[in-house]
Amino acid sequence: MPNITLKAIPSKLHRALKSRAKAHHRSLNKEVIATLQAATDPARRFDSTAPAGDAKAARSLFSRVITAKEISSWTKQGRL
């Protein structure tokens, strides 16, 4: 199996990868491999229409119009 050596990884990126590895119960090496696989998997390419569809589906759960102020408040409370 081929090997890759990464040099000069920014500290912030390194911390983020370590945090993700811990959250996923993986080693840092396995987390990097999983991240690279997800980034290069053609089936997981970003679909620019998906966020709009997700927003419409979420919006349909409410019986009234939700304001940006309410959403901001919920976000600050950790509800979103």
Secondary structure, 3 states (H helix, E strand, C coil): CCCCCCCCCCHHHHHHHHHHHHHCCCCHHHHHHHHHHHHHCHHHCCCCCHHHHHHHHHHCCCCCCCCHHHHHHHHHCCCC
